[in-house]
Amino acid sequence: MPIYEYRCPSCGFQKEHLQKMSDAPLSTCPSCGSTGYAKLLSAAGFQLKGSGWYATDFKGGSGSSTSSSSTPAAPSCPGGGCACH
């Protein structure tokens, strides 16, 4: 089951809740009772490491390519690793 993070805009209370994906989102703050309790967007809690299929197909590192393509590479941002494109 995924862990969802919620925050109350009224009192600032913040907590993680373990819920099924099919469960309705929580709306009442357990601290102050306000109905503005809302889900936050947060980063994934895991990181893929090693040399699995994701390392060559999805990871942004240098991997060996088996096909010789004449398509130009996508431009990289200064500082690297950004998601602006």
N, C-alpha and C positions, 0 to 999 in steps of 0.2 A: 504494500500500500504506500502511496506517495505521502510525503510530508509537505503540508502547505503552511505558509507563513501568513499570518493575519495581523492587521494593525487597526486600532481605533483612532479615528481622527479627532474625536472629542477629548479623550483622556490620555492618548498616546500609548496605551497598553499594547504590547506586541507579544505574540506567542506563536509557536509552531503547533500544528494539529495534524495528527495522523488520520487520514480519511481515505475512503474508497474513491476511485475516480467517478463512480456513479452517484456518490452522495451529493446532496444539495450544498451549495456554499453556505458557510455560517454567516449570519447577519447581525446577531446580537452580541455585544461586547460582554465577556464574562466578568469584567472588572466594574464597569459603570452602568451596564444595561442599555447603552445607546444602540441604535439600530444601524449605525454607520460602519460596523466592523467589516473590513474588506480584505480580500486576498491580495498579497503583494507578489510582484514578479521577482524571482530570485534566480541565481545561477544554479546550474546542476551541481549536485553534491558528489560527483565522481569525476575522475580523469582517466582517460584511456592511456595506458603505457604499454610498451613492448613493441613487438613487430608483427602484429596481426594485420588483417586485411584493411582495417581502418587507417593504418599508417601510410599506405600507398594510395588509398582511394579518397580519404577525407582529411587527413592530417596535413597541415600547411608546411611541413618540413621538406627536406630534400630527399626524394625517393627516386629510385631508378624507374624510368618509364620504358615500357616494352614496345611502345609504338612510336614511330618517328613522324610527328605531326608538324606541319608547317604553320600551324596556328600560333600567333604571337601570344606570349604569356601575359596574364593580367597585370596591370601596374600595381606596385605595392605602395602602401602609404608610408610616409616617414614615421619611424618608430616601430613599424611593423605590427602585425597582429590585430589591427583595428577592424571594426565591422562597418565601416562607412560606405562600402561599395556593395 
